[in-house]
Amino acid sequence: MALSLSNFLYAGVLLLPFGLIAQAATVNYDWNITWVTANPDGVFARPTIGINGQWPLPLLNITKGDQVVVNVNNQLGNQSTSIHFHGIFQNGTTEMDGPVGVSQCSIPPGSSFTYNFTINQPGTYWYHSHNAGQYPDGLRGPLVVQDPDNPYNGQYDEEVVVTMSDWYHDQMPGLIASFISVTNPTGAEPVPDGALFNDTQNLTVAVQPGKTYLFHFINVAAFAAQYLWFEDHIMRIVEVDGVYTEPADAQMVYIAAAQRMSMLITMKNDTGSNFAFVGSMDQDLFDTVPPTLNPNVTGWLVYNEQAENPTPALLDDFTPFDDFTLVPQDGLPLYDNVDYSITLHLEMNNLGDGANYAFMNDITYVSPKVPTLYSALSTSELATNPTVYGSNTNSFVLNHLDVIEIVLNNDDPGKHPFHLHGHNFQAVWRSDDDAGFYDPTASNVTFPAKPMRRDTFVVHPNGNIVIRFRADNPGVWLYHCHIEWHVDSGLMATMVEAPLVLQETLKIPDNHYQVCRDQNALTQGNAAGNTVDLLDLKGQNLPPAPLPDGFTARGIVALTFSVISALLGIAAIAWYGAAPLGSSEMAAVQRRVAEAESSEKE
């Protein structure tokens, strides 16, 4: 059954007609961010962050060209918040991008903040909190931008929106505290308790024989990528991350955290059976796999409500379609004249507090005292000097309209989905696993003539990627891994794009500054809040000090458990010593005291 936009909550499935009228509108939302109780996997009820007392969160169904106004009031009481509209370029409105410490101050409890921007790009997106690792506690939802000029109009009958995610029973503040801790020196990420489709399990999608459906899949997970397949049906990929592609047929796809993919699926011509579709979390991401973990979540294409929903077949081989081979439908050719190339070296390491952190070029990201955008606007001509943005924001200043190349070397045995704010990019190279650092002279390095574009791209374990984009959107944009644990541990860099253009064109709304005033946060000067000597960073926020020479993660583990053992031993001794003595023990003590006194007299 089709659901109207007015009552859609994505625990159900939205079926949209493909016919649209091209008419821009202003779409207003009033959101009270509140706590609710939810139990999406049917196992454990827990506090979850909702909007206007509801969860799952609403689908935002926008038409290209619409102006979107979101009035946010934080009623959480115990946490600050923000909203990022993931994949939306925010052309001319970088102040609406949402990351705390980058384009705004956080929205403290009781305060309000308005996001106001126009969307001129079609496709599949989502929105989520971008503050303190918060969104896995529920503050994330789907966003679809309809396109009257969609090149696939007329090739499908209805649309279906499905979010996919991991789910944790524990709340994020406690999980983050135990993750970034001396007791976890290897940096093992918390493993999810399960997987969800549309924030539920056992999802059913009513379909009609012979019809073609445009499925929008959105991975809103904190951590886990998912392999996705439909039993006995072919997926025809037509869009990734808001970019139309030439049609590509696939039996199985891989959708990492923050990625989106749309595909056309044509139904069979009979109603004799229903068919499963399955999401399976990528367990290679997990340091250990709990024996109780069910990595799969199942939905069904329901042709016949009276027929059974069959158990899906078990797979022991995952061979997904390679998204690198996709070709953009608009045929944009390779950017072959690079103006500025940035090389980022990714690694995980420990600092002096014993915890494990993420680094790029030996820098772990630390949020500045002044949001980076506000520094760009208040440091005059020195805004082109990366120093003013602090020693731990990993800032790079980009010239307006330059072609930028980012080379990312992954010196880590895990996969990482890297996301760029403010742009999509050409994915011009991706190595195999264990290829080491990028070598542009290697014989196997070839670039596609028309590279796939998207805004989130996975680098393989101990491998490398190369992306390119044109700096045509003045603003301050993060480039970061979208595994939330790695955001929390510092795996971010900052692209400060055309800051002098920003100074001439951008004005921050007063309600944005007001949330800073509400918490006495700084809004002027360099990363340390210095407005006199802009190159003086004294007092800036810094990470823990480095480890002393010679310490390793293995050594920290040994030291940690030695200390724990010692403390337990001391506690046992104290407990034993504080216990009352029995009659035999008391007699033995009195005898030893008498013997000692006798020997002293002699």
C-alpha positions in Angstrom: 0.0 0.0 0.0 1.3 3.5 -0.9 1.8 5.8 2.0 1.3 9.6 1.7 4.1 12.0 2.3 2.3 13.5 5.2 2.3 10.4 7.3 5.4 8.6 6.1 7.7 7.1 8.7 10.3 4.9 7.2 9.5 1.9 9.3 7.2 1.5 6.4 8.0 1.8 2.7 7.1 4.8 0.6 5.7 4.3 -2.9 6.0 7.4 -5.1 4.6 8.1 -8.5 7.2 9.0 -11.0 5.3 11.9 -12.5 6.4 15.2 -11.1 5.7 18.9 -11.9 8.7 21.2 -12.0 7.8 23.9 -9.6 10.1 25.2 -6.9 8.6 25.6 -3.4 9.7 26.5 0.1 9.4 23.5 2.4 9.3 24.3 6.1 10.0 21.9 9.0 9.8 22.6 12.7 11.8 20.0 14.6 11.9 19.5 18.3 14.8 17.2 19.0 13.6 14.9 21.8 14.2 11.6 23.6 11.9 8.7 22.8 12.1 5.0 23.7 12.5 2.6 20.8 13.1 -1.1 20.3 13.7 -1.6 16.6 15.2 -5.1 16.8 12.6 -6.3 19.2 15.3 -7.3 21.7 16.0 -4.2 23.8 14.2 -1.0 24.4 16.5 2.0 24.8 16.5 5.8 24.8 16.7 7.0 21.2 16.8 10.5 19.7 13.6 11.4 17.8 12.0 14.4 16.2 8.7 15.8 17.5 8.4 12.8 19.8 8.6 10.3 17.0 11.1 7.7 15.8 12.0 6.5 13.1 12.6 9.9 11.7 10.6 11.3 8.7 11.6 11.0 5.1 12.3 14.4 3.6 10.9 14.2 0.1 12.1 17.3 -1.8 11.9 18.4 -5.4 15.0 19.8 -7.1 15.0 23.6 -6.8 13.1 23.7 -3.5 14.1 25.9 -0.7 14.4 24.0 2.6 13.9 25.7 6.0 14.5 23.5 9.1 13.9 25.2 12.5 15.6 23.0 15.1 14.9 23.3 18.8 17.1 21.1 21.1 14.9 19.6 23.8 17.2 16.8 24.7 18.1 18.3 28.0 21.5 16.6 28.4 23.1 16.8 25.0 24.0 19.4 22.4 23.2 18.6 18.7 23.4 19.7 15.1 22.1 18.5 11.7 24.2 17.8 8.5 22.4 17.1 5.2 24.7 14.5 3.9 25.7 14.8 0.2 24.0 18.2 -0.2 26.5 20.6 -1.6 25.3 23.7 0.2 26.4 25.9 -2.7 26.7 29.4 -1.3 25.4 28.2 2.1 28.4 26.6 3.7 27.2 27.9 7.1 24.3 25.4 6.8 26.5 22.3 6.5 26.1 21.3 10.1 29.4 19.9 11.5 30.1 21.3 15.0 33.4 23.1 15.2 33.6 23.4 11.4 30.6 25.5 10.2 28.8 26.2 13.5 28.7 25.9 17.2 26.7 23.1 18.7 23.1 23.7 19.5 22.9 23.4 23.3 19.8 22.2 25.2 17.1 24.8 25.1 18.5 26.6 22.1 17.2 27.0 18.5 18.9 27.1 15.1 17.6 27.5 11.6 19.0 25.7 8.5 17.9 27.5 5.3 19.2 26.4 1.9 18.2 25.5 -1.6 18.7 22.1 -3.1 19.6 22.1 -6.8 20.8 18.5 -7.1 18.7 15.4 -7.5 19.1 12.0 -6.0 19.4 10.0 -2.7 20.8 11.6 0.5 20.2 11.6 4.2 20.5 13.8 7.2 22.1 13.2 10.6 23.6 14.8 13.7 27.2 15.9 13.2 28.1 16.3 16.9 30.0 14.2 19.4 29.3 10.8 17.7 25.5 11.3 18.3 23.7 10.1 15.2 23.9 6.3 15.9 21.6 7.0 18.9 18.9 7.6 16.3 19.3 11.1 14.9 19.5 10.1 11.2 16.9 9.8 8.4 16.4 9.6 4.7 16.3 12.5 2.2 15.3 12.0 -1.5 15.4 14.8 -4.1 12.9 14.3 -6.9 14.0 15.3 -10.4 11.5 16.3 -13.1 14.4 15.8 -15.6 15.5 12.4 -14.3 16.9 10.5 -17.4 15.1 7.4 -16.1 11.6 8.9 -15.9 9.2 6.6 -17.6 11.3 3.5 -16.9 9.8 2.8 -13.5 6.3 2.8 -11.9 6.9 3.6 -8.3 9.7 4.3 -5.8 10.8 2.6 -2.6 13.0 4.1 0.0 14.9 1.7 2.3 17.5 2.7 4.9 20.0 0.1 6.1 21.9 0.4 9.3 23.6 -1.3 12.2 22.2 -0.9 15.7 23.6 -0.7 19.2 21.8 -1.4 22.4 24.1 0.8 24.4 24.1 4.6 24.0 27.0 6.4 22.3 28.5 8.4 25.1 29.3 5.3 27.1 30.5 3.4 24.0 32.8 6.2 23.0 34.3 6.5 26.5 35.1 2.8 26.5 36.4 2.9 22.8 38.8 5.8 23.3 40.3 4.5 26.5 43.5 3.0 27.9 41.5 -0.2 28.4 41.2 -0.4 24.6 44.7 0.3 23.3 44.3 -1.6 20.1 41.3 0.6 19.1 38.8 -2.3 18.6 35.6 -0.7 17.5 32.3 -1.7 19.3 30.5 -4.4 17.3 26.9 -3.7 16.6 24.1 -5.8 18.2 22.3 -6.2 14.9 21.3 -4.9 11.5 18.1 -3.1 10.4 16.1 -2.2 7.3 14.0 0.9 7.7 14.8 0.8 11.4 13.1 -2.6 11.8 13.5 -6.2 11.0 11.5 -8.5 8.7 10.6 -5.7 6.4 7.9 -6.4 3.8 7.5 -4.5 0.5 4.2 -5.1 -1.3 4.9 -5.3 -5.1 2.8 -6.0 -8.1 3.8 -8.4 -10.9 5.4 -6.9 -14.0 6.0 -3.5 -12.4 9.4 -1.9 -12.2 10.4 -0.2 -8.9 13.1 2.4 -8.3 14.7 1.4 -5.0 16.7 4.0 -3.0 19.0 2.3 -0.5 20.7 4.5 2.1 23.3 3.2 4.6 22.8 5.3 7.7 25.1 3.1 9.8 27.6 4.1 12.4 30.1 1.4 11.3 29.0 -1.6 9.2 28.8 -1.8 5.5 26.3 -4.2 4.1 26.3 -6.6 1.2 22.9 -6.5 -0.4 21.2 -8.9 -2.8 17.7 -9.8 -4.0 16.9 -13.5 -4.5 16.0 -14.3 -8.1 15.9 -10.6 -9.1 18.4 -8.4 -10.9 19.4 -4.9 -9.7 20.0 -2.4 -12.4 22.1 0.4 -10.8 21.2 3.9 -12.1 22.4 6.3 -9.3 25.0 6.5 -6.6 25.3 9.3 -4.1 23.2 11.6 -6.2 25.0 11.0 -9.5 23.1 9.3 -12.3 25.0 6.4 -13.8 24.8 4.5 -17.0 22.7 1.3 -16.3 24.7 -1.5 -14.7 23.3 -4.9 -13.8 24.3 -6.5 -10.5 23.5 -9.6 -8.5 25.1 -8.2 -5.3 26.2 -4.7 -4.2 28.3 -3.4 -1.4 27.0 -0.2 0.4 29.3 1.3 3.0 28.3 3.6 5.8 27.0 6.9 4.3 26.8 5.6 0.8 23.6 5.5 -1.3 22.6 3.5 -4.3 19.5 3.5 -6.4 18.5 0.6 -8.7 15.7 -0.5 -11.0 14.2 -3.9 -10.2 11.5 -5.4 -12.4 9.1 -7.8 -10.8 8.1 -11.2 -12.1 4.9 -11.8 -13.9 3.2 -14.1 -11.4 2.2 -14.0 -7.8 3.0 -17.6 -6.8 5.9 -16.8 -4.5 7.5 -14.1 -2.4 11.2 -13.4 -2.5 13.7 -12.4 0.1 16.2 -9.5 -0.1 19.1 -9.6 2.4 21.6 -7.1 3.9 24.6 -8.8 5.5 27.0 -6.7 7.6 30.7 -6.9 6.5 32.2 -8.8 9.3 35.7 -8.1 8.1 35.3 -4.7 9.7 34.9 -6.3 13.2 38.0 -7.2 15.3 36.0 -10.0 16.9 32.6 -11.4 16.0 30.4 -12.3 19.0 29.0 -15.8 18.7 25.5 -14.4 19.3 25.7 -11.8 16.5 23.2 -12.2 13.6 24.9 -10.2 10.8 21.9 -10.4 8.5 18.7 -8.4 8.1 16.0 -9.7 5.8 13.2 -8.1 3.8 10.7 -9.6 1.4 9.2 -8.6 -1.9 5.6 -9.6 -1.2 3.7 -10.6 -4.3 1.1 -12.6 -2.4 0.2 -11.9 1.2 -1.2 -15.4 1.6 2.1 -17.0 0.5 5.0 -17.7 2.9 8.0 -15.4 3.2 10.8 -17.9 2.6 14.0 -18.1 4.5 16.8 -16.8 2.4 19.6 -19.1 1.3 22.8 -18.9 3.2 25.8 -17.6 1.2 29.4 -18.4 1.9 30.8 -16.2 -0.9 30.4 -12.4 -1.2 31.4 -11.0 -4.6 29.7 -7.6 -5.0 29.6 -5.4 -8.1 32.6 -3.1 -8.3 31.3 0.5 -8.0 34.6 1.8 -9.4 33.5 0.6 -12.9 30.3 2.7 -12.9 30.2 5.5 -15.6 28.4 8.8 -14.9 25.4 9.3 -17.1 26.4 12.9 -18.0 29.8 11.7 -19.3 31.9 14.2 -17.5 35.5 13.5 -18.6 38.5 13.0 -16.2 40.0 16.1 -14.7 43.4 15.6 -16.2 45.2 18.9 -15.2 45.7 18.9 -11.5 46.4 22.3 -9.8 47.0 21.1 -6.2 47.7 17.5 -5.1 47.3 16.6 -1.4 48.6 13.3 0.0 47.1 12.0 3.2 48.7 9.1 5.1 46.2 7.3 7.3 47.3 5.3 10.4 46.1 4.3 13.9 48.3 4.9 16.8 48.3 5.5 20.6 48.9 8.7 22.5 50.1 9.4 26.0 46.8 8.6 27.6 47.2 5.0 26.4 44.1 5.3 24.1 44.1 4.5 20.3 43.6 7.4 17.9 43.3 7.9 14.1 45.8 10.0 12.3 46.3 11.6 8.8 49.8 12.9 8.2 50.6 12.3 11.9 47.7 14.6 13.0 44.6 13.5 14.9 41.8 15.9 14.5 40.8 18.1 17.5 38.0 20.5 17.2 39.1 24.2 17.5 37.8 26.7 20.0 36.5 28.8 17.1 34.5 27.0 14.3 36.8 26.9 11.3 34.4 28.8 9.1 34.2 31.6 11.6 38.0 31.8 11.6 38.0 32.0 7.8 35.7 35.0 8.0 37.5 36.8 10.8 41.2 36.5 10.0 41.4 38.9 7.0 44.2 38.1 4.5 45.7 35.5 6.9 42.7 33.3 6.1 44.8 31.8 3.3 47.4 30.7 5.9 46.5 27.2 7.2 48.2 28.0 10.5 45.3 30.1 11.7 43.0 27.1 11.7 45.1 25.3 14.3 47.6 22.5 14.4 45.1 19.7 14.7 42.4 20.5 12.2 44.5 19.2 9.3 43.5 22.2 7.2 44.3 22.7 3.6 43.6 26.0 1.8 42.2 25.6 -1.8 42.2 28.2 -4.5 38.9 29.0 -6.1 38.3 26.8 -9.2 41.5 24.8 -8.9 41.3 21.1 -9.7 42.2 19.3 -6.5 43.6 15.8 -6.2 43.6 13.9 -2.9 45.8 10.8 -2.6 44.9 8.7 0.4 47.3 6.0 1.6 45.7 3.6 4.0 48.3 2.2 6.4 45.7 0.2 8.3 44.3 -3.3 7.8 40.7 -2.0 7.7 38.4 -0.6 5.0 37.4 3.1 5.3 34.6 4.9 3.5 35.8 8.5 3.0 33.3 11.3 2.5 33.9 14.8 1.2 31.5 17.6 2.2 30.4 20.2 -0.3 31.3 18.2 -3.4 31.1 14.9 -5.1 34.4 13.8 -6.7 35.8 11.7 -9.5 37.0 8.4 -8.2 40.0 8.1 -10.5 41.9 5.2 -8.8 41.5 2.5 -6.2 44.1 -0.1 -5.5 43.6 -3.7 -4.4 44.0 -4.8 -0.8 47.6 -4.6 0.5 48.9 -2.6 -2.4 50.8 -0.2 -0.1 51.2 3.5 -0.9 50.2 5.1 -4.2 52.8 5.0 -6.9 51.7 7.1 -9.9 54.5 5.5 -12.0 53.3 1.9 -11.5 52.4 0.2 -14.7 49.0 -0.9 -13.4 47.8 2.7 -12.6 45.4 3.8 -15.2 42.6 6.4 -14.9 39.1 6.0 -16.5 38.2 8.4 -19.2 34.9 9.2 -17.5 35.4 8.4 -13.8 32.6 7.4 -11.5 31.5 10.3 -9.2 30.2 10.0 -5.7 30.7 11.7 -2.3 31.7 8.6 -0.3 34.4 6.1 -1.6 35.9 3.1 0.1 39.7 2.6 0.4 40.7 -1.0 0.7 42.8 -2.4 3.6 46.5 -1.3 3.3 45.6 0.2 -0.1 45.1 3.6 -1.6 42.7 5.8 -3.5 42.9 8.9 -5.6 40.0 11.4 -6.1 39.7 14.7 -8.0 37.2 17.6 -7.8 37.0 21.2 -8.9 37.1 23.8 -6.0 34.0 25.6 -7.3 32.1 25.9 -4.0 33.7 28.3 -1.5 33.3 27.0 2.0 34.8 24.9 4.8 34.4 21.2 4.1 35.4 18.2 6.0 37.0 15.1 4.4 36.7 12.2 6.8 36.1 8.5 7.3 32.4 7.9 7.8 32.9 5.1 10.3 31.7 7.1 13.3 34.2 5.5 15.7 37.0 6.9 13.5 35.4 10.4 13.3 35.4 10.3 17.1 39.1 9.3 17.2 40.2 12.0 14.8 40.2 10.7 11.2 39.3 14.0 9.6 40.9 16.7 7.5 39.5 20.2 6.6 39.3 21.8 3.1 39.2 25.6 3.4 38.0 26.6 0.0 38.4 30.1 -1.3 38.3 31.9 2.1 38.8 35.4 0.7 35.7 34.8 -1.6 33.8 33.7 1.5 34.7 37.0 3.3 33.2 38.9 0.4 30.0 36.9 0.0 29.0 35.2 3.2 27.0 36.6 6.2 26.3 34.3 9.2 22.7 34.5 10.5 22.4 35.9 14.0 20.6 32.8 15.3 23.8 30.8 14.4 25.9 33.2 16.5 23.3 33.1 19.3 23.8 29.4 20.0 27.5 30.2 20.5 26.6 33.0 22.9 24.3 30.6 24.7 27.3 28.6 25.7 30.0 31.3 25.8 31.7 29.8 22.8 34.1 31.9 20.7 33.3 33.1 17.2 36.2 35.3 16.2 39.9 34.9 15.6 42.2 31.9 15.0 41.6 28.3 16.3 42.6 29.4 19.8 40.3 32.5 19.8 43.2 34.9 19.4 42.1 38.0 17.6 45.3 40.1 18.1 48.1 37.8 16.9 46.4 35.5 14.4 49.5 33.2 14.2 49.7 32.8 17.9 47.9 29.5 18.8 48.6 29.5 22.5 45.7 28.0 24.3 44.3 26.0 21.4 42.7 22.7 21.9 45.2 19.9 21.6 45.2 16.1 21.8 46.9 14.1 24.6 50.7 14.2 24.5 52.5 11.5 22.5 53.5 8.2 24.0 57.0 8.0 25.5 59.5 6.4 23.1 59.4 2.7 23.1 55.8 2.2 24.1 53.6 0.1 21.8 49.9 -1.0 21.9 51.0 -4.5 23.0 53.0 -2.9 25.8 50.1 -0.8 26.9 47.9 -3.9 27.0 50.5 -5.7 29.2 50.9 -2.6 31.4 47.1 -2.1 31.7 46.4 -5.6 32.7 49.4 -5.6 35.1 48.0 -2.5 36.8 44.5 -4.0 36.9 45.9 -7.2 38.4 47.9 -5.2 41.0 44.8 -3.2 42.0 42.8 -6.3 42.3 45.5 -7.8 44.5 45.6 -4.8 46.7 41.8 -4.8 46.9 41.9 -8.4 48.0 44.5 -7.8 50.6 42.6 -4.8 51.9 39.4 -6.8 52.0 41.1 -9.7 53.8 42.9 -7.4 56.2 39.7 -5.6 57.1 37.8 -8.8 57.8 37.3 -9.8 61.5 39.7 -12.4 62.9 38.4 -15.8 63.9 39.2 -17.3 67.4 42.1 -19.5 66.1 43.6 -16.6 64.1 43.3 -14.3 67.2 45.0 -16.9 69.4 47.8 -17.2 66.9 48.3 -13.4 66.8 48.3 -13.2 70.6 50.9 -16.1 70.8 53.2 -14.3 68.4 53.0 -11.0 70.3 53.8 -12.8 73.6 56.8 -14.5 72.0 58.1 -11.2 70.7 57.8 -9.5 74.1 59.6 -12.4 75.8 62.5 -12.3 73.3 62.8 -8.5 73.9 63.1 -9.1 77.7 65.9 -11.6 77.1 
